[in-house]
């Protein structure tokens, strides 16, 4: 199963963790990433701590816990590739429904792209059945 297939068929909660240049860790709840055919991922994010950390340290980890009994999910080890501020593209990628006024009040959005460096199961160190 590919990452795109996995996220299209799974529900759950995601946590994106980043680290700043001084080594201080942050973790934030994020929806599932947008997955492109080449395996690249993207998250829509605001100008907050996660985005700030990625300016000085391109590495992140995304923990996804499936909404099932037991502990199932995956861990993705990511590296930032680039980011965009194209508001038309970001609007197409945004899943949350806010009024234009509410959206503007929350601040600027960025579309941040990542490569996947490693995929592990949620628990343990074995290989994941999910492929890029």
RAVEN-V528316 format. One line per field, one symbol per residue. burial: # if it has 24 or more other C-alpha atoms within 12 Angstrom, else .. Layout:
# RAVEN-V528316
burial: ???
This chain:
# RAVEN-V528316
burial: ..#..##....########......#.#.######...########...##.##..##########......########..#......##.##..............########.#####.......###
